[in-house]
Amino acid sequence: MHRRAPATPPLGARVTAPTPPTRSTGAGRALYEELFSRLAERRYRVAVAGMALPNEASVGLHQAMGFEPLGVYHNIGFKLGAWHDVAWMQRPLDASADPPGEPRQTRT
């Protein structure tokens, strides 16, 4: 009898980095700059961000950091007792024509 392997998303889909709420202190920018550096070291090509809407500050930060809109899922995120739209954006980390190999995992 064959056993099915458990379904697991690809490594890139499992790596997330929630960012804490900030109030224009520069902390969000500093966190993202460090995150981009670490992701690039591990050969990731794209950073993806999701944010509950409305959130003009977060959208503005992501645009300032080079993220571009991908789309919006409507009424899909439940946060603080209410349903919200969730916007998705992406930012290239490695735009080289010759992509690197498989992303590297880190050991902790």
TIDO-676106 format. One record per residue (C-alpha): x, y, z; residue number from 1. Coordinates in steps of 0.25 Angstrom, whole numbers, plus 5000, padded with zeros to 4 digits. Layout:
BEGIN
+------+------+------+-----+
|   c1 |   c2 |   c3 | pos |
+------+------+------+-----+
|    X |    Y |    Z | NUM |
...
+------+------+------+-----+
END
This chain:
BEGIN
+------+------+------+-----+
|   c1 |   c2 |   c3 | pos |
+------+------+------+-----+
| 5000 | 5000 | 5000 |   1 |
| 5005 | 5014 | 4996 |   2 |
| 5005 | 5025 | 5006 |   3 |
| 5003 | 5039 | 5002 |   4 |
| 5013 | 5049 | 5006 |   5 |
| 5006 | 5061 | 5014 |   6 |
| 5003 | 5073 | 5006 |   7 |
| 5013 | 5084 | 5009 |   8 |
| 5014 | 5097 | 5002 |   9 |
| 5027 | 5100 | 4995 |  10 |
| 5037 | 5107 | 5003 |  11 |
| 5035 | 5121 | 4998 |  12 |
| 5020 | 5120 | 5002 |  13 |
| 5024 | 5116 | 5016 |  14 |
| 5033 | 5127 | 5019 |  15 |
| 5026 | 5139 | 5025 |  16 |
| 5030 | 5151 | 5033 |  17 |
| 5019 | 5159 | 5039 |  18 |
| 5023 | 5173 | 5042 |  19 |
| 5018 | 5180 | 5055 |  20 |
| 5010 | 5193 | 5054 |  21 |
| 5018 | 5205 | 5054 |  22 |
| 5015 | 5220 | 5053 |  23 |
| 5025 | 5226 | 5043 |  24 |
| 5037 | 5224 | 5052 |  25 |
| 5045 | 5217 | 5041 |  26 |
| 5044 | 5204 | 5047 |  27 |
| 5036 | 5197 | 5036 |  28 |
| 5047 | 5202 | 5026 |  29 |
| 5058 | 5197 | 5034 |  30 |
| 5051 | 5183 | 5036 |  31 |
| 5049 | 5182 | 5021 |  32 |
| 5063 | 5186 | 5017 |  33 |
| 5068 | 5175 | 5027 |  34 |
| 5058 | 5165 | 5022 |  35 |
| 5061 | 5167 | 5007 |  36 |
| 5076 | 5165 | 5010 |  37 |
| 5073 | 5152 | 5017 |  38 |
| 5064 | 5147 | 5006 |  39 |
| 5074 | 5151 | 4995 |  40 |
| 5085 | 5143 | 5002 |  41 |
| 5076 | 5131 | 5002 |  42 |
| 5073 | 5133 | 4987 |  43 |
| 5059 | 5137 | 4988 |  44 |
| 5054 | 5145 | 4976 |  45 |
| 5042 | 5152 | 4980 |  46 |
| 5036 | 5157 | 4993 |  47 |
| 5021 | 5157 | 4995 |  48 |
| 5013 | 5165 | 5005 |  49 |
| 4998 | 5164 | 5009 |  50 |
| 4991 | 5175 | 5017 |  51 |
| 4977 | 5176 | 5022 |  52 |
| 4970 | 5188 | 5017 |  53 |
| 4968 | 5200 | 5019 |  54 |
| 4982 | 5203 | 5023 |  55 |
| 4988 | 5215 | 5015 |  56 |
| 5000 | 5215 | 5024 |  57 |
| 5004 | 5201 | 5020 |  58 |
| 5000 | 5202 | 5006 |  59 |
| 5009 | 5215 | 5006 |  60 |
| 5021 | 5208 | 5012 |  61 |
| 5020 | 5196 | 5003 |  62 |
| 5020 | 5205 | 4991 |  63 |
| 5031 | 5213 | 4996 |  64 |
| 5039 | 5200 | 4998 |  65 |
| 5037 | 5196 | 4983 |  66 |
| 5025 | 5187 | 4984 |  67 |
| 5015 | 5187 | 4973 |  68 |
| 5000 | 5183 | 4974 |  69 |
| 4996 | 5169 | 4970 |  70 |
| 4981 | 5169 | 4974 |  71 |
| 4971 | 5170 | 4985 |  72 |
| 4963 | 5158 | 4991 |  73 |
| 4950 | 5164 | 4996 |  74 |
| 4944 | 5161 | 5010 |  75 |
| 4954 | 5150 | 5013 |  76 |
| 4962 | 5154 | 5025 |  77 |
| 4956 | 5154 | 5039 |  78 |
| 4963 | 5164 | 5048 |  79 |
| 4958 | 5172 | 5060 |  80 |
| 4944 | 5166 | 5060 |  81 |
| 4941 | 5170 | 5045 |  82 |
| 4943 | 5165 | 5031 |  83 |
| 4953 | 5172 | 5022 |  84 |
| 4959 | 5172 | 5008 |  85 |
| 4973 | 5168 | 5007 |  86 |
| 4982 | 5174 | 4997 |  87 |
| 4994 | 5167 | 4992 |  88 |
| 5007 | 5173 | 4986 |  89 |
| 5020 | 5168 | 4982 |  90 |
| 5035 | 5173 | 4980 |  91 |
| 5046 | 5167 | 4972 |  92 |
| 5058 | 5163 | 4980 |  93 |
| 5067 | 5158 | 4969 |  94 |
| 5064 | 5163 | 4955 |  95 |
| 5075 | 5156 | 4948 |  96 |
| 5073 | 5149 | 4935 |  97 |
| 5079 | 5136 | 4940 |  98 |
| 5071 | 5132 | 4953 |  99 |
| 5079 | 5126 | 4965 | 100 |
| 5077 | 5112 | 4969 | 101 |
| 5067 | 5107 | 4979 | 102 |
| 5065 | 5115 | 4991 | 103 |
| 5074 | 5112 | 5003 | 104 |
| 5068 | 5108 | 5016 | 105 |
| 5075 | 5113 | 5029 | 106 |
| 5078 | 5105 | 5041 | 107 |
| 5074 | 5110 | 5055 | 108 |
+------+------+------+-----+
END
